[in-house]
């Protein structure tokens, strides 16, 4: 029998995770998300079938720049874009919003592996769009969080996503950026307010200037860097961070976000 789109995608997801060096979750009895008991079976994310089926994977990209599955007015209106392109694993719907909240605000660390594994799909979309390989990228970095939120949560989710993905891809992860000031929560702001708010909110991390990975570039070719964040909304944060990285050592920045 021919494969359905869902079964075909799941087969590809398994293949991508294996190629990225990840190991599929072992048979489990409790779903990592809903905590329901289920018969033991191998699953890419450690989720029951009901939860897995609710994931709104981005498979067909409509906006080549930001990776959205629909037409994107934000990319059309942006005057200057400093990242090459972004790709995301899933659409940010109510189910995904709840999943992220369980991790970010309730500290459910059981979900850590799920996010990193899902980012493998976003990375595969990026490779498809650019016709690149893992070896073309120099390192993985992440969007920094401000000190107030770091104290509240005890961790930076973007940093953890980047570290988990780096382990799977066997690429080095680097802290390249810092927050120079705290900014109010961006999700409730208009596009113009975001742009104004993020001006000069980031700076290059001091350690970057002594990092051999960045200094050793004998070919002087542009360095391809992956910049990780959790959610791409308008792309303002990703663009501001990319502007700084692109200004140093001729870096080419590729965004990878969990949700779009």
C-alpha contacts under 8 A as a table, 3 or more apart, distances in Angstrom:
res1	aa1	res2	aa2	distance
3	X	6	X	7.97
3	X	7	X	5.92
3	X	8	X	5.65
4	X	7	X	5.24
4	X	8	X	5.95
5	X	8	X	5.09
5	X	9	X	6.08
6	X	9	X	5.17
6	X	10	X	6.27
7	X	10	X	5.11
7	X	11	X	6.25
8	X	11	X	5.20
8	X	12	X	6.34
9	X	12	X	5.06
9	X	13	X	6.08
10	X	13	X	4.96
10	X	14	X	6.30
11	X	14	X	5.29
11	X	15	X	6.36
12	X	15	X	4.96
12	X	16	X	6.13
13	X	16	X	5.12
13	X	17	X	6.19
13	X	44	X	7.71
13	X	121	X	6.78
14	X	17	X	5.27
14	X	18	X	6.24
14	X	24	X	7.58
14	X	44	X	6.63
15	X	18	X	5.21
15	X	19	X	6.23
16	X	19	X	5.08
16	X	20	X	6.13
16	X	120	X	6.98
16	X	121	X	7.18
16	X	124	X	7.17
17	X	20	X	5.06
17	X	21	X	6.42
17	X	22	X	5.15
17	X	23	X	7.07
17	X	24	X	7.51
17	X	117	X	7.20
17	X	120	X	6.47
17	X	168	X	7.86
18	X	21	X	5.26
18	X	22	X	5.40
18	X	23	X	6.46
18	X	24	X	7.75
19	X	22	X	7.40
20	X	120	X	7.32
20	X	168	X	5.26
20	X	169	X	4.90
20	X	170	X	7.81
21	X	167	X	7.90
21	X	168	X	4.93
21	X	169	X	6.20
21	X	170	X	7.48
22	X	117	X	7.70
22	X	168	X	5.06
22	X	169	X	7.99
24	X	42	X	7.32
24	X	43	X	6.87
24	X	44	X	5.45
24	X	45	X	7.55
25	X	28	X	7.92
25	X	42	X	6.40
25	X	43	X	6.08
25	X	44	X	6.03
25	X	45	X	6.49
25	X	46	X	5.83
26	X	41	X	7.68
26	X	42	X	5.67
26	X	43	X	7.42
26	X	46	X	7.81
27	X	40	X	4.95
27	X	41	X	4.59
27	X	42	X	4.64
27	X	43	X	7.15
27	X	46	X	7.95
28	X	31	X	7.47
28	X	38	X	7.71
28	X	39	X	7.49
28	X	40	X	4.87
28	X	41	X	6.27
28	X	42	X	7.23
28	X	46	X	6.84
29	X	37	X	5.44
29	X	38	X	5.16
29	X	39	X	5.82
29	X	40	X	5.16
30	X	35	X	5.32
30	X	36	X	5.50
30	X	37	X	4.52
30	X	38	X	6.03
30	X	47	X	7.95
30	X	48	X	7.75
31	X	34	X	5.72
31	X	35	X	4.58
31	X	36	X	5.44
31	X	37	X	6.46
31	X	38	X	7.12
31	X	46	X	6.24
31	X	47	X	4.70
31	X	48	X	5.18
32	X	35	X	5.69
32	X	46	X	5.95
32	X	47	X	5.60
32	X	48	X	7.97
32	X	110	X	6.47
32	X	111	X	6.62
33	X	47	X	6.51
33	X	51	X	7.31
33	X	99	X	7.37
33	X	111	X	7.37
34	X	51	X	7.35
36	X	48	X	7.69
38	X	48	X	6.60
42	X	46	X	7.61
43	X	46	X	5.26
43	X	47	X	6.61
43	X	48	X	7.87
44	X	47	X	7.74
45	X	52	X	7.85
45	X	113	X	7.64
45	X	114	X	5.37
45	X	117	X	7.11
45	X	118	X	7.95
46	X	114	X	7.52
47	X	50	X	7.99
47	X	51	X	6.04
47	X	52	X	5.80
48	X	51	X	5.48
48	X	52	X	6.14
49	X	52	X	5.04
49	X	53	X	6.00
50	X	53	X	5.34
50	X	54	X	6.77
51	X	54	X	5.34
51	X	55	X	7.11
52	X	55	X	5.66
54	X	95	X	7.48
55	X	90	X	7.15
55	X	95	X	7.74
55	X	96	X	7.39
56	X	90	X	5.42
56	X	91	X	5.57
56	X	92	X	7.97
56	X	93	X	7.72
57	X	89	X	5.97
57	X	90	X	4.36
57	X	91	X	6.46
58	X	61	X	6.94
58	X	68	X	7.81
58	X	69	X	6.33
58	X	88	X	7.06
58	X	89	X	5.69
58	X	90	X	4.98
58	X	91	X	6.32
59	X	69	X	7.72
60	X	69	X	6.03
61	X	64	X	6.64
61	X	67	X	5.50
61	X	68	X	5.75
61	X	69	X	4.60
61	X	70	X	7.30
62	X	67	X	6.81
62	X	68	X	5.86
62	X	69	X	4.79
62	X	70	X	5.13
62	X	71	X	5.88
63	X	66	X	5.87
63	X	67	X	5.30
63	X	68	X	5.26
63	X	69	X	6.70
63	X	70	X	6.57
63	X	71	X	5.71
63	X	72	X	6.13
64	X	67	X	5.56
64	X	68	X	7.68
64	X	85	X	7.05
64	X	129	X	7.90
65	X	75	X	7.10
65	X	84	X	7.16
65	X	85	X	4.57
65	X	86	X	6.15
66	X	72	X	7.90
66	X	75	X	7.17
66	X	85	X	5.67
66	X	86	X	4.59
66	X	87	X	6.23
66	X	235	X	7.68
67	X	85	X	7.39
67	X	86	X	5.54
67	X	87	X	4.56
67	X	88	X	6.20
67	X	260	X	7.70
68	X	71	X	6.99
68	X	72	X	6.79
68	X	87	X	7.66
68	X	88	X	7.59
68	X	260	X	6.35
69	X	91	X	7.96
72	X	75	X	5.81
72	X	76	X	6.80
73	X	76	X	5.07
73	X	77	X	6.24
74	X	77	X	5.26
74	X	78	X	6.10
74	X	234	X	6.07
74	X	235	X	7.80
75	X	78	X	5.24
78	X	81	X	6.76
81	X	84	X	7.72
81	X	239	X	6.27
82	X	239	X	5.69
82	X	240	X	7.71
82	X	242	X	5.44
82	X	243	X	5.12
82	X	246	X	6.87
82	X	253	X	7.48
83	X	86	X	7.49
83	X	238	X	7.67
83	X	239	X	6.30
83	X	242	X	5.52
83	X	243	X	7.46
83	X	246	X	7.87
83	X	252	X	6.86
83	X	253	X	4.89
83	X	254	X	5.72
83	X	255	X	6.87
84	X	252	X	6.67
84	X	253	X	5.91
84	X	254	X	5.51
84	X	255	X	7.80
85	X	253	X	7.79
85	X	254	X	5.48
85	X	255	X	6.17
86	X	126	X	7.36
86	X	254	X	5.84
86	X	255	X	4.17
86	X	256	X	5.60
86	X	257	X	7.28
87	X	122	X	5.41
87	X	123	X	7.07
87	X	125	X	6.43
87	X	126	X	5.84
87	X	255	X	6.36
87	X	256	X	5.24
87	X	257	X	6.38
88	X	91	X	7.79
88	X	119	X	7.39
88	X	122	X	4.87
88	X	232	X	7.88
88	X	256	X	5.90
88	X	257	X	4.78
88	X	258	X	5.20
88	X	259	X	5.29
88	X	260	X	5.77
89	X	118	X	6.13
89	X	119	X	5.83
89	X	120	X	7.91
89	X	121	X	5.70
89	X	122	X	4.43
89	X	257	X	7.04
89	X	258	X	5.22
89	X	259	X	5.79
89	X	260	X	7.65
90	X	258	X	6.45
90	X	259	X	4.80
90	X	260	X	6.31
91	X	96	X	7.65
91	X	259	X	5.41
91	X	260	X	5.02
92	X	95	X	7.91
92	X	96	X	5.62
92	X	97	X	6.32
92	X	231	X	7.64
92	X	259	X	5.25
92	X	260	X	5.43
93	X	96	X	5.37
93	X	97	X	6.08
94	X	97	X	4.97
94	X	98	X	6.23
95	X	98	X	5.25
95	X	99	X	6.28
96	X	99	X	4.91
96	X	100	X	6.17
96	X	259	X	7.97
97	X	100	X	5.27
97	X	101	X	6.16
98	X	101	X	5.01
98	X	102	X	6.25
99	X	102	X	5.32
99	X	103	X	6.80
100	X	103	X	5.24
100	X	104	X	6.01
101	X	104	X	5.07
101	X	105	X	5.36
101	X	106	X	6.83
102	X	105	X	5.96
102	X	106	X	5.04
102	X	107	X	6.54
102	X	108	X	5.79
103	X	106	X	5.67
103	X	107	X	4.86
103	X	108	X	4.70
103	X	109	X	6.36
103	X	111	X	6.43
103	X	112	X	7.50
104	X	107	X	5.75
104	X	108	X	7.70
104	X	153	X	6.91
104	X	157	X	6.72
105	X	153	X	6.61
107	X	153	X	7.35
108	X	111	X	6.16
108	X	112	X	7.93
109	X	112	X	5.34
110	X	113	X	7.13
111	X	114	X	5.23
111	X	115	X	6.76
112	X	115	X	5.67
112	X	116	X	6.68
112	X	160	X	7.64
112	X	161	X	7.51
113	X	116	X	5.26
113	X	117	X	6.01
113	X	164	X	7.11
114	X	117	X	5.23
114	X	118	X	6.13
115	X	118	X	5.10
115	X	119	X	6.29
115	X	161	X	6.53
115	X	258	X	7.03
116	X	119	X	5.16
116	X	120	X	6.90
116	X	161	X	5.25
116	X	162	X	7.45
116	X	164	X	5.15
116	X	165	X	5.22
117	X	120	X	5.36
117	X	121	X	7.56
117	X	164	X	7.85
117	X	165	X	7.13
118	X	121	X	5.56
118	X	122	X	7.11
118	X	258	X	7.14
119	X	122	X	4.94
119	X	123	X	6.18
119	X	161	X	7.95
119	X	165	X	6.82
119	X	256	X	7.38
119	X	257	X	7.33
119	X	258	X	5.83
120	X	123	X	5.01
120	X	124	X	6.23
120	X	165	X	6.99
121	X	124	X	5.06
121	X	125	X	6.40
122	X	125	X	5.10
122	X	126	X	6.36
122	X	256	X	6.50
122	X	257	X	7.43
122	X	258	X	7.31
123	X	126	X	4.95
123	X	127	X	6.29
123	X	256	X	6.83
124	X	127	X	5.07
124	X	128	X	6.21
125	X	128	X	5.07
125	X	129	X	6.30
126	X	129	X	5.19
126	X	130	X	6.25
127	X	130	X	5.27
127	X	131	X	5.36
127	X	132	X	5.03
127	X	133	X	6.28
128	X	131	X	5.30
128	X	132	X	7.27
132	X	136	X	6.42
133	X	136	X	5.55
133	X	137	X	7.76
134	X	137	X	5.93
134	X	169	X	7.06
135	X	138	X	7.50
136	X	224	X	6.80
137	X	140	X	7.99
137	X	171	X	7.96
137	X	223	X	7.25
137	X	224	X	4.86
137	X	225	X	5.79
137	X	226	X	7.24
138	X	171	X	7.35
138	X	172	X	7.60
138	X	213	X	7.86
138	X	223	X	6.33
138	X	224	X	5.75
138	X	225	X	5.83
139	X	171	X	5.73
139	X	172	X	5.06
139	X	173	X	5.64
139	X	174	X	6.87
139	X	224	X	7.58
139	X	225	X	5.45
139	X	226	X	6.48
140	X	162	X	6.52
140	X	166	X	6.58
140	X	171	X	6.81
140	X	172	X	6.24
140	X	173	X	4.63
140	X	174	X	6.23
140	X	225	X	5.93
140	X	226	X	4.68
140	X	227	X	6.10
140	X	228	X	7.38
141	X	159	X	7.60
141	X	162	X	6.46
141	X	173	X	5.59
141	X	174	X	5.10
141	X	175	X	5.92
141	X	176	X	6.47
141	X	225	X	7.30
141	X	226	X	6.08
141	X	227	X	4.98
141	X	228	X	6.20
142	X	158	X	5.75
142	X	159	X	5.58
142	X	162	X	6.23
142	X	174	X	7.88
142	X	175	X	6.96
142	X	176	X	7.63
142	X	177	X	7.77
142	X	226	X	7.98
142	X	227	X	5.05
142	X	228	X	4.50
142	X	229	X	6.07
143	X	158	X	6.21
143	X	159	X	7.32
143	X	177	X	7.02
143	X	227	X	7.00
143	X	228	X	6.36
143	X	229	X	5.73
143	X	238	X	7.59
143	X	241	X	7.15
144	X	156	X	7.21
144	X	158	X	7.41
144	X	159	X	7.49
144	X	177	X	6.27
144	X	178	X	5.75
144	X	179	X	6.25
145	X	149	X	6.66
145	X	150	X	6.37
145	X	156	X	6.11
145	X	178	X	7.92
145	X	179	X	6.73
146	X	149	X	5.66
146	X	150	X	6.21
146	X	179	X	5.76
146	X	181	X	7.09
146	X	182	X	5.37
146	X	183	X	7.56
147	X	150	X	4.93
147	X	151	X	6.14
147	X	182	X	7.27
148	X	151	X	5.29
148	X	152	X	6.35
148	X	182	X	7.44
149	X	152	X	4.90
149	X	153	X	6.10
149	X	154	X	7.92
150	X	153	X	5.41
150	X	154	X	5.25
150	X	155	X	5.54
150	X	156	X	6.21
151	X	154	X	5.19
151	X	155	X	7.65
153	X	156	X	7.58
155	X	159	X	7.98
155	X	160	X	7.85
156	X	159	X	5.31
156	X	160	X	6.49
157	X	160	X	5.10
157	X	161	X	6.10
157	X	229	X	7.95
157	X	230	X	7.09
158	X	161	X	5.05
158	X	162	X	6.09
158	X	228	X	6.10
158	X	229	X	4.80
158	X	230	X	5.69
159	X	162	X	5.08
159	X	163	X	6.13
159	X	228	X	7.70
159	X	229	X	7.98
160	X	163	X	5.03
160	X	164	X	6.08
161	X	164	X	5.22
161	X	165	X	6.16
161	X	228	X	7.24
161	X	229	X	7.67
161	X	230	X	7.71
162	X	165	X	5.16
162	X	166	X	5.94
162	X	173	X	6.98
162	X	228	X	5.84
162	X	229	X	7.98
163	X	166	X	4.98
163	X	167	X	6.26
163	X	173	X	6.29
164	X	167	X	5.28
164	X	168	X	6.57
165	X	168	X	5.11
165	X	169	X	6.14
166	X	169	X	5.12
166	X	170	X	5.47
166	X	171	X	4.97
166	X	172	X	6.20
166	X	173	X	6.13
167	X	170	X	5.02
167	X	171	X	6.80
175	X	205	X	6.99
175	X	208	X	7.89
176	X	204	X	5.87
176	X	205	X	4.97
176	X	207	X	7.50
176	X	208	X	5.92
176	X	245	X	7.93
177	X	202	X	6.66
177	X	203	X	5.70
177	X	204	X	4.57
177	X	205	X	4.60
177	X	241	X	7.55
178	X	202	X	5.64
178	X	203	X	5.43
178	X	204	X	6.20
178	X	205	X	5.49
179	X	182	X	6.95
179	X	201	X	5.79
179	X	202	X	4.59
179	X	203	X	6.45
180	X	200	X	7.34
180	X	201	X	5.24
180	X	202	X	5.29
180	X	203	X	6.36
181	X	201	X	5.56
181	X	202	X	7.55
182	X	201	X	7.40
183	X	186	X	7.76
183	X	197	X	6.64
183	X	198	X	7.26
183	X	201	X	7.41
185	X	188	X	6.72
185	X	189	X	7.74
186	X	189	X	5.38
186	X	194	X	6.31
187	X	233	X	7.68
189	X	193	X	5.81
189	X	194	X	6.12
190	X	193	X	5.13
190	X	194	X	6.22
191	X	194	X	5.16
191	X	195	X	6.40
191	X	234	X	6.96
192	X	195	X	5.15
192	X	196	X	6.28
193	X	196	X	5.16
193	X	197	X	5.89
194	X	197	X	5.00
194	X	198	X	6.09
194	X	236	X	6.69
195	X	198	X	5.49
195	X	199	X	6.55
195	X	236	X	6.21
196	X	199	X	5.59
197	X	201	X	7.55
198	X	201	X	5.04
198	X	202	X	7.72
198	X	236	X	7.58
198	X	237	X	6.97
198	X	240	X	7.16
199	X	202	X	7.92
199	X	240	X	7.57
200	X	203	X	7.28
202	X	240	X	7.58
202	X	241	X	6.75
203	X	244	X	6.93
204	X	208	X	7.05
204	X	244	X	6.69
204	X	245	X	7.37
205	X	208	X	5.61
206	X	209	X	6.06
206	X	210	X	7.89
207	X	210	X	5.60
207	X	211	X	6.28
208	X	211	X	5.13
208	X	214	X	7.14
209	X	214	X	7.76
209	X	215	X	7.59
210	X	215	X	7.30
211	X	214	X	5.57
211	X	215	X	6.24
212	X	215	X	4.83
212	X	216	X	5.52
213	X	216	X	5.60
213	X	217	X	7.77
214	X	217	X	6.84
214	X	249	X	7.09
215	X	249	X	7.81
217	X	220	X	5.39
217	X	221	X	7.33
221	X	250	X	7.67
222	X	249	X	7.39
222	X	250	X	5.08
222	X	251	X	5.23
222	X	252	X	6.00
223	X	249	X	7.32
223	X	250	X	6.45
223	X	251	X	4.54
223	X	252	X	5.68
224	X	251	X	5.97
224	X	252	X	4.75
224	X	253	X	6.01
224	X	254	X	7.26
225	X	251	X	6.72
225	X	252	X	6.04
225	X	253	X	4.95
225	X	254	X	6.08
226	X	253	X	5.94
226	X	254	X	4.88
226	X	255	X	5.81
226	X	256	X	6.66
227	X	238	X	7.84
227	X	242	X	7.85
227	X	253	X	6.58
227	X	254	X	6.00
227	X	255	X	4.81
227	X	256	X	5.99
228	X	255	X	6.01
228	X	256	X	4.88
228	X	257	X	5.61
229	X	232	X	7.39
229	X	238	X	7.83
229	X	255	X	7.82
229	X	256	X	6.63
229	X	257	X	4.88
229	X	258	X	6.88
230	X	257	X	5.20
230	X	258	X	4.99
230	X	259	X	6.37
231	X	257	X	5.66
231	X	258	X	5.89
231	X	259	X	4.76
231	X	260	X	5.86
232	X	235	X	5.61
232	X	238	X	7.70
232	X	257	X	6.14
232	X	258	X	7.90
232	X	259	X	6.22
232	X	260	X	4.90
233	X	236	X	7.90
233	X	260	X	6.32
235	X	238	X	5.23
235	X	239	X	5.94
236	X	239	X	5.11
236	X	240	X	6.18
237	X	240	X	5.29
237	X	241	X	6.27
238	X	241	X	5.32
238	X	242	X	5.99
238	X	255	X	7.08
239	X	242	X	5.01
239	X	243	X	6.09
240	X	243	X	5.14
240	X	244	X	6.80
241	X	244	X	5.46
241	X	245	X	6.49
242	X	245	X	5.07
242	X	246	X	5.79
242	X	253	X	5.97
243	X	246	X	5.23
243	X	247	X	6.28
244	X	247	X	5.21
244	X	248	X	6.83
245	X	248	X	5.38
245	X	249	X	7.96
245	X	251	X	6.07
245	X	252	X	7.88
245	X	253	X	7.18
246	X	249	X	7.30
246	X	250	X	5.68
246	X	251	X	4.57
246	X	252	X	5.92
246	X	253	X	6.66
247	X	250	X	6.18
247	X	251	X	7.05
248	X	251	X	6.25
257	X	260	X	7.11
